[in-house]
Amino acid sequence: MVHQSTLVGFTVLSAEKHRARHHALNDLVARSFASAGTPVTKKPPGLFRTDGKRPDGLTLVAWQSGRTFCWDVTVTCLLAESYVTGSAREAGDAAELAASRKEEKYANIDSQYLFALIAVETMGPLNTSACQLCDNLGRKISSSSGEHREGAFLFQRVSVLVQRFNAVLLHDSLPTAWTDKSIPNFVHLNFLNSLGNISTEGLKIIIINRFL
């Protein structure tokens, strides 16, 4: 059972933390292109989607079939009410749905560009186009580094990045002062008693490490 305060912490993200997570994931993608020997620019000028915003990145040289590649990243929470039903049916459904919704905003992107939406769920799964891109980047990085596991390493870096921000959200959802009524129901009282005299901040860290 997930405590209500924790659920809200995962689904309701402050604008500041949303931007930080978004920029961190976008930076990871940009650095991966650089590792593959492909220069990129973030938020390319002169390229807009239907709402006037720009995609997150664009390669400065042709990526495939003589066309440059642009991308947009998004992170979605499968615990949100609009995604729970689909996620219960199939893993990755929330990422696919978030990607399809955002792709509509790029309907006006010229055919001279290749485009992919990189959608990542807070619990791990990526959408199909994101998996394909990570596979392609992994192969290109491997060809230059000689390490055949680069693709696996890239998936791991995405996973670790999302987990780090999950830890931040879980930390912020925990109460600042512990009482019998404020203890989340996933923390057993015997576990708390075994800790002895420990600060609230220390208890938060232990819970995050134990239950994430």
N, C-alpha and C positions, 0 to 999 in steps of 0.2 A: 504494500500500500504506500502510495506517495503522499507525503504531507502536503496540505493545501498551500502553505507558504512556499514550499519548494517548487510546486507546480507553477505558481504565479511567477516565481523567480526565473524559471526557464522560459516561460511564454511571453512575459512582459519585460522587454529589454530596454533600458534607457537609451536615448539617442547617442549619448557619448560612447557607451559600451558597444552599441550596434556599429557605430563608425569604426571603432577600434578593431573589432572582430573582422569587419568587412575589409579594412585596409590591410590587416595582417594576412588574410587569405589571398587578397589580390597581389600583395607583395610576394607571397610564396610562389604564385603562378608566374609572375614576371621574372623572378630569379630563376625559376626552372627553365623558362625560355632562354634566358641568358646562358645557363649551364649547357643548353643544347646548341649554343652558338648562334642563336637568333636574337638580334637586338629588338627591343620593344620600346614603346612609349605608353605611359599611363594616361588615361583620360584624353585621348587624341582630339585635338582641335579640328573643327569642321566636320565631325562625324556625330550625328545626333539621332536619337531614337524619337518615337512619336511624341513623347512628353517633353522634349527639349533637352533631356539629359544625355550625357555621353557614355559610351561603353567604357568598361574599366581598363581595357588595354588593346593595343594594336601592334602587330609585328611591323617592323620597318622594312623588311624584305619579304619576298614571296615565301609562303609557307608550304603551299601545295598547289599544283596545277597552275602555277603562275599567278596565284592570288595571295594577297596578304590575309592574315588571320586576326580577327578581333573577338574579344570575349567579354563576358559579364559574369561576375560571381554573386552568389546569394546563399545565405544560410537560413534554413527553415527549421522550425521546431515541430516534430511530429506529435508533441503533447498538446499542441493548439487544437481547439475544438474542431476547426475546419479540416484537420488532417487526421484525426484519431481513427475514424472509421476506415479510411483507405489504408492507413498504416497497419491496422489490425488484419487486413486481408493479405497484404503483401509488403515485404520489406522494401523500402525505397520509393513507395508510392507518393509520399509527401514531397520528396525531391523532384520526382517527375512532374507532379502537379504544379509545384512552384516554378519549375523551368518552363512548362507550357504557358503559364500565365504571363511570365516575363517575356517570353519569346514574341508574344503578340505586340509588344512595344517596339520590336525591331523589324516589323514588317516592311519598313521603308528602307532598310539597309540595302545598298546597291549590290548587284550580283558580282561585282568585281572583288567583293570581300567574302571570305569564309567566316562563318560565325558559329560560336558554340556558347551555350549557357552552362555555367558551372554551378550546379546546385548541390549543396551538402546539407544533410540532416544533422541535427545536434547529437543524435545517437549513432552517427557513423556513415550510413549509406550515402552514395553519390548517385546522381542521375546518369543515364546511359552516355550522354555526350561528354560528361566529365570523366567517366571511366575511360572512354576512348581516347580523350585528349591525354590523360595521364599515361596511358599505355604508349601512345605515340611519342610523348616527351621522354618517357623512360627509355625507349629504344634509341632515340637520338642522343640522349645523354650517355647511354651505355657505349654507343659507337665511338664517342670521343674520350670517355674515361677508361674504357676497357672493363668496367664493372658491370656484370650482367644483371645485377640485382637493383639497378637504379630505379626501375619502375616500381618495385616493391617498396623501396626507400621513399619514393615520392608519395605513395599512398599512406605510408606510415607518418610522414610529416604532416599531411593534411589531417589525419586522425588525431595526432598529438596536439595540433593547433586547436582543433575543436574541443578536445578534452580540457585543455588549459582554460579556455573561456567558460566551459561548463563548470569547472571548479570555482571560477570567480563568481558565477551566478549562484551556485549552491552556497558559497560562503556568504554572499550578500543576503540570501533568503533566510539564513539562520538568525534567531533572535539575538539581540545584543546582551541580554541578561537572561540567564536560565532559571526557570521555575518549573515546578512539576507540571503545570499546565502548558508551558511553552515548549517542552521537550518534544521534538518530532516523534511520531509513533514508530519510526523505523529504528530508533535508538532505545535499546532495552535498558531498564533501570539498573539491572545487575551489571551491565557493561559500564554504566556511569559510576556505580559504587566502587567498581574495581579500580577506577582511575585515582581515587583518593582526592587529594587537594590539587586541583588543576585550574588554570585560568580559563575564562570563557573563550578567549582567542585560541588557546591551546586545544581546547575541546573541539572547536570548529575545525582545526587542521586535522585532528585525529579522525573526525567524522568524514571529512572529505576524502582522506586517504583510504578509509575503511570501506566506504560505501559507493564511491564513484566507479 
